[in-house]
Amino acid sequence: MQIFDKKKKPLTLFLTILLYAILALIMTLTLNSKGIIWGSDDATFHIGRLVSVSHSFQDGNLIPTISTSNFRLIGYAINLFYPYVTIAPIALLFILFNNPITAFYTGMGIYLFISFLISHFVMKKFSQSTLNSVIFSLFYNLSTYMLIEILPRADIAEFIAMMILPICFLGFYNVFFGDFRKWSFLAIGMSALLLTHLLSTVICAFFFIFILILYIIKSNHFISRLKSLLKAIVATVCASAVFLFPFISEITYQPYSQPSPYILKGKVLIKMIQSSFLNSSVQSYDGNTYNIGVFLMAALILGLIFYFKLPTLYQRIYTLAFLSFFMATDIFPWYIFQNTPIKVIQFPFRFLMIATLLTSIIAAKLVEMFITEFNLQKYQVVITTLLAILLCGFWISSAQIAQSKPFINSKYNILTEKQIKSHKFYEDYYEQYSPASAGKHIADTTWNIGKINNHPVVFHPKSKKESIVIKTGEIQKNSVVALPIIRYKNTKLSLNGKNTHFKTSNNGTVQVKMKHKIKHPVFKITYEKDNLIYFSAALSLVTWLYLLYRLKIEKRLQNYELYLLSKINRNTRV
């Protein structure tokens, strides 16, 4: 049966969407098999982010800044340093659903479905083949590394970044090697990436530089492409301004240390290959090496065997897939980059997200070549269905094995509905987005230990809408009070309802000298939104509307060859 043709386009579209919806549902049910948040690498941190954003939304604050509901109530500016925009829909579900666990997995299921659609759409734009698009989407979204991001790592930001990554690569291809007029894809992809995860943006940009080093000589119309690149960069900055501008304003106000600095070193190659063939998504604490999985490992090997049978473009993609895989291993000389800005990526295994994307393209092409070689076009639907069942079966098996391991199941690591609702869990990473001075003393601050006249005091902060309130007993005149609240650029303090001047303590926290004796002092800490924040939000909104409008315009553009031909004809007439 062959339905991947233009005559049956509505049926093809319906069945494809249905397939993706069913797969996303199965994947979600597998993840939510016990009604808990698994004890993963970053689960508490990202659930904490969702709780913080949902609390802000409930209070009518659509531009969250500091956390006033959780993160130990230390005024932690998590939303100024870690983009919140793309997790906002899941945060809204936390408001709509009574059970935060249900809200979380519902959000993940929706995002999985969207990820299938995005990867399908991008590949259709790139290859003009519906069959290729479906197969690529299956390999990519049912890949082991995407499962690793979701389950053992629970890095929600990097999972969403993987959703967006295909758009970035399509946009990059358009600007440098395809129709450079369609630069909006690059702007949309990189903006969405910036509004999701800074390190993924750095990794993506770094890899783009590698591509240009290898293949820029293959490009033409350099001036026109450079203009398109500049347009995309400007649009990216403007579209991500809602996060980017306040972030820059904060990091230039006072010194910050690099979050979790590590020696750059990839994973052991042999272990990564072994784990790939085992298709293991087990957590690293239980002995696993994060990997690309058995199917993409096989695609890398088969791609090498049939390298010269691949079209030239796919040969180059294979080379990049091979390179990105080895960039995640100890074979790659990461020591060269240890003292460069790229060291912020922390873990080179993060390049597996790019390896997964590019190898999925090769895997899809190999399957398509197999179908063509053996004249199996009339069995396209059967082959695609069997492939979906096979990949999904392996995905479920890998997930269930990972869920059975000790660390991810430990009662000390998992999160329950009760814990999330009561905010009784330790989010972690408090030092990462605190000023350098605050980071050195973060242990005291996170346990709400401040000082009065240099004597340690345990304070009891409370959440009150978008502020943190601290009440104490009588405080004498000229007393110096260092509250366990981190000081940022726009942090504001009021004392018994009146704005109060304050300084930064040696611990990087809010410090105030009492002008009068106060019997029942009430300190209220907020983060003031200045004109820059509102301007940034407005600029992002306008730019996104413009970029979406451009997408509509680009649908009507002539293909690239006709565009060049028309230019030649005009020049000839002149």
N, C-alpha and C positions, 0 to 999 in steps of 0.2 A: 504493500500500500504506500502510495506516494502522495503526500499532501503539502510538501514544501514547495509549492509553486504559486504564482501570482493569481491564478484562476480560483484557488481555494484559500485566498488570503484571510478572509474573516474566520473560517474554520480553523486555520492554522493558528491564528492569533488567540482564539478562544481556548484551544487545546493546550497551547503553550502556557498561557496564563494559569489555566487549571492545573497543569503539571507543577508549575512553580508554587502555587498555593498549597497543593497537597504535600509537596516536599517540605515547605516551610512549616506546615502544621506538624508533620511527623517529627521534624527536627526539634521543634519547640516542646512537644510532648516528651521526647526523649530527654531533653535538658531538664524539664520540670517533673521528673519521675518521682521525686520524693517531697516536693513542696518546700524545698530549702534553697538557699543560695549556697552553692558548694564552697568548701574551704580552699579557694583558689589563691593565686599569687596576689592579685590586687582587688579581690572582691569587696572587702570592707571599705577600701578607699573609694571605689567607684559608686558603690551603694551610698556611701556618705555624700558624695557629690550630688547624686540624684535626690537624696533627702533634703539637702541644702537648697537646691534649685526649686524643688516642689514647694518648700516652705516659703521661699521668696514669692513664688507665683501666687500662693494662697493669700499672701499679704498685699497683693496687687503690684508687686515689684517685678516688672518684666525685664529689668536689666540687673541681675544679681551681681553683688560685689563680694563683701565679706559674708562668711557664714554666721548667722545669728541664731541658728537652731541646733547645731551639732558641732562637730570638730572641736569638742571639749569647751566650747563657748569661750574661745580665746581671741575672737575677732579675726579668724583666719581668712585671708583674702584668696580663697581657693578659686573663686570664679573670675578673679582678675588675672590669675596666672595659668589657669587650666581652662581652655575654652569650654563653654557650657552650651553653645547654641545647638549643636546637633544631638545633644542628649535631652534637650528641652521637651520633645514629644514624649519621651519615656517618663520624664518628671511630671508631665501633665497627667499621665496615666496613674501615677501615684496618688493624685488628687481624686481621680474618677473611681478608682478601685479601693475597696475597703482593705483588701489584702495586698500589701506591697510586693509580696512574692509573685502573686498573680499579675500584678501590674508590670513587674519587671520582665517576666517571661512573655507576656503579651506584647510588650514593646520589642523584645528581641525577635519574636516571631514575625512581627510586621517588618522589622528591619531586614530580616533574612529574605522575606518575600521581595522587598524593594531591591535588595542586593541582586537577586536573580534577574529582576527586570532591568536594572542598570547595566549589568554585565552583558545581557542579551542585546540591549539597545546599542551599546558601544560597539560590540562585535558586528552587529548588523551594519552600522555606519562604516566600520573599517573594512569588512570583507564582502559586504553586499550579499551575504549568504545566510538565509534563515537556518539552514541545517547547521552550518558552522557556529552560528550564534547560540543555538540551543545546546550543542555539545560543549562549547566553551563555558557557557553558564553553569552547566552541570559539573564539569571538572573543577571550576573555580570555587563555586559556592559549597560543594561537597568535599572540598580539599581538607586534608588533615591539618594544615597550618591554620586555616580559618577556624576549624574546630578548636585547635589549641588556643587561639586568641579568645574564644568564647568561654571554654570550659576550664582547663587547668590554669590559664593565665587570668581569665576574667577581666582582660583589659578591654573594656567596652569602647574606649576611644580608639584603640588600634583596630578593633573589629570594624568600627564605622569607617575608619580610614581605609581599610581594605575594600569596603563598599565603594568608596569614592575613587580609589586608585585608577580603575579603568578609564574614568573620565579624564583624569590628569594625563594619562599616556596617550589617549586619543587626541587631546588638545595639543600636546607636545608634538605628536606626529604631524598634525595639520600644519602647525606653525613652521616646522623645519623641513618637512618632507612631502607634505600633501598640499591641500588647498589652504594657503596661508590666510585667506580672508576669513576663515572659520576659527579665528583665534579665541572666540568667546568660550569654546570648550575648555581651553587651557585656563582661562580666568575663572570659570565656574568651578572646575576641578580643584585648582590650587586654593581658591578662596574657601571652598568647603573643607578642604584638608586643613587649612590654617584655623578654621573655626571648629576643628575637631581635635587635632593633636599636633603640637609643634614639632615634636621629634620626627614624626612621619613626614612632615613637610620638609624638614632638613634632609632626611634620607632620600626622598623623592627628588629634590633639587640636586643633591649630590650625584645621584645616579644619572640624572639628565646631563650633567656635565660630562660624565663618562661616555654617554652615548654620543655627545657632540665631538668629543676627542676622537672617537673611533670613526664616526660617519659624517661629520660636517662637510667633508670633501664631496660627499655624494649629493649635497644639497645644491639648489640653484636659486636664482632670483634673491640673492643674499640681502640686498637693501630692503626689498619689500618684506622679506621674512623678518628682518630686524625691526622694521616698523611695527609689524604685527606682534612681535614679542614685547616691544615696549608698551603697546596698547594693552596687552594681556597683563603685564606687570602692574601698570597703573590701575587697571580695573580690579586686579587681585587685591592690591593694597586698599582701595576704596571699599570693595565689597566686604573685606574682613576688618574694616575699621572699628566696628563695634567692639571687637576684642583687642585688636592690634594697638590702637592708639592709647587706650587706658593702660594697657600692659606696658607699653614703652614709657608712658608717663611715670609709672610706678618704679620700673627698674632703673630709671635715670635719676630718681629722687634720692636713693640711698643704696649702699652696696649690697649685693646679693651673691651668695656662693652658688656654684654649679650644683644642681640637684643630683644627689647620689653619684658622685664621680667614681668612675671605674677605669681600670686599665683596659684599653680596647684590645679584645682578643676574641676571635671566633671560636666556635665549638669544634671539637676534635672531629676531623673529617670521617674517619672510620666509624665512629659512634653515630654520627649523623646519618650515614648511609645505612647502618644497621637498623637504627630506629625508623628510618623511612621504609625499609622493607618489612618491618614489623607493623607498619602503619600505626605507630603508637602515639596516642595523645595523652599519655599518662603525664602527671605533673613532674617537674624536674626534681622536686623534693623526694619523689619516689623512684628516682634513678633514671628518668627519661632524658634524652637529648631532643630538643624541639627540632622538627623536621618537616619535609614536604609530603611525606606519605608515599605509599607503594606505587600508586598509579602515576604520579608525576615523576617519581624516580624512574619508573619504567619508560616514561615519555622522554626523559633526558637521555636514557641509553638508546632507545629506538631512534630518537632524533639524530643522535650521532651516527648510528648505523646507516640511516637513510638520508643523511645530511645533503648529499648531492642530488637527491631526488626532490628535495624541497625547493619551491620557488625562491628566487634570490632574496626577496623581502623576508621570507620566513627563515632563510639561512641566517640572516642578520639578527632576527628575533631570537633564534636558537642560541647564537653566540652570546647575546645579552642574557638569556636565561641561564646559560652555563656560567657566565661571569657572576651573576647575582647570587647563584647558589654557592659558588666558592667564596664569595665575599662574606658569607655567613660562617665560614669555617676557619680553622687555624692555618690553612694554606695561604690565605691572603695576608700580605704584610701590613697589618693594621698599625704596627709600631711607627710607621712613617707618619701617620696622622694623629699620633697621641697628643702632640702639643699644638694641634690646630683646632679651629672652632668645631670641626666635625666630631670631636671627642664627646660632645654633648649627647650623642646618640646612645651612649652607655653600652648597649649590647648589639654587636654586629649581627647576631642571629635575626635581628629585626629585618634584615635584607631578605629574609625568606618570604616576606609579603610580596616583594617584587619578583622573586624567583617563582613563587606560586602563580602570580599573574601571567608572567611570560611563558612559563612551562605549560600552563593551561591552554594558551594559544597554540603551542606546538602540539599538544595532545589532541586538541580538536582538529587541527589540520591533518594529523596522521590518520585519525579516524575517517575524516572526509576523503582522504586519498585512498584509504582501504576500500571504502564504499565505491568509489569511482573505478578503482583498479579491477574490482571483481563484479562490476555492473550490478551493484546491489541497490540502485536508486529506488526501486519499487518497494524495498524493505526498510526504507529510511525510518518510518515510524516504529517498526518493530525493533530495529537496532537501537534507536534512541530510547525507547521504553526500557529495553533490557539493560542499556547502559545506566539509565537513571536508577533502576532497581539495584543493580550491582553496586554502584557508587554509594547509594543511600544505605544499602545493607552494610557495607564496610564502615560507613560513617557511624551508623548506630552501634555496631559492634565495638568500634574504637572508643566511642563515648561511654558505653557501658563498662568496658574494662577500666577506663580512667576513673569512672565513678565508684568503682569497687575498691580502690586503693586506700590505704590508711590515712594519709595526710588530708586528702580532699574530703574525707568522711568524718574526720575528727570533730567531736563535739566542741572542741576549743576553737575550731577554725570555721565551722559552718555558721550561717546566719539564719535565724528563724523569723517568722512573722512578728513574734512578740519583741524580739531584740530590735528589729528595725523600727517598729512603731514607738517603742520607748526610747529610741536613740541610745540604747545601752550596748554600744560596741565601739571598739577602738579603731578609728579610721586609719591611723598611721600616716607616715610621711609628713608630719607636722613641720619638720625643719626645712623641707624642700622649698616651700614658697614663703618662707619667713625671711626678713632681712638678716644679713650675716650676724649682726649683734644679737638678734633674738634667737637665731639658730643655735648659738653656743649654749644658751641657757634654756632650751626648749623643754627639757624634762620638767623643770620647776613650773614653767608656764602652763604646760598641758595638765598638770595636776593642780592648777589654779592657785599656785603659791606665789604671792606677791610680797611686798615689803611695806612696813610702816616704820619710818625712821631707821631703815636698814635692818629691821628685825623681821624675819620671815613670818608671814601670816597667810593662812589658808582662807581665801575668799570663796564666796558662793554665788557665782554669776547665774543669772536667769535670762531666759529668752523672752523678749517682749516685742512682738512684730519684727520689724527690721532693725532692732537694737538689742544691746545686751545691757542688763541692769544689774548693778551690784549695790547691795545695802550693807552697811556696817554699823557698829556701835559708835559711840561718841569719839570724835577725833579732835585733838587740841589744835590751837592756832600754831602756825608755822611748821606743822607736821608735814613730812614729805611722804606721800603715798604713791607707791609703784604698783599699779594694778596689773594683774596677769592677763593683759590684753595687748596683743601685738600692735605696734604703732606703724601705720602706713601713711602715705602722703595726705589722703583726704579723711583720715580718721578725725572724728570730732567728739568732744567730751562736754557733757553738761552736768552740773552739780545742783541738785535740788531744783531742776528746771531751768537753770541759767547757764548759757554757754560759758565755758571756763578755759582759760589759757593753760596749756600743759606743755611738758617737754618729753623728750625720749630718755628713758632710763638707760643705765648701762646694760640692762638685759634686753634692750630693744622694745620695751613696753611703754605704755602710757604712764607718765609720772606727773603728779600735780602737787604743788605746795599749798597747803590750806591757809587762806588769808584770815580766817576766823575760826573760832571753835564752833563745831557743828555737832549737835546732839544726835541727830538721826540723818546722816548724809546718805544721799542716793546718787550714785554715779550712773550716768547713762552714756553708752558709747555707740556711735553710729558711724557710717561711712557716707560722707556727703557726695552726691553726684554733682560734678561741676559742669560747666558748659561744654567742655571737651567730650564728656561721656554722651551727652545728648546729641551733640553734633556728629559724633562718630556713629551713633545708632541711626540717625537720619541719613547720613552719607551711605551707610551700608544698605539701607532699605532702598534708596533711590538707585544705587548701582545694581543691585540684584534685579530690580524691575527692568532696568535697561538691558542687562545681560539676557534675561528671559525674552525680552522683546527682540533682541538680536537673533536669538535662536529661531524665532518665527520668521524673521527676515531671511536668514540664511537658508531656510528651506526653499526659498524661491530663487536662490542664486543659480546661475548657470554652472555647469560642471567646469572643472579647472581647465580642461583642454580647450573648451569653447571660449573661455575667458582669455586665455593666452592668444588664441586665434584672432579674436576681435581686436586685441591690442595691436597685433601685427598688421591687420587690415587697415586700422586707423593710421598707423605710422606710414604704411605704404601710400595711402591717399594723400597724406601731407607731403 
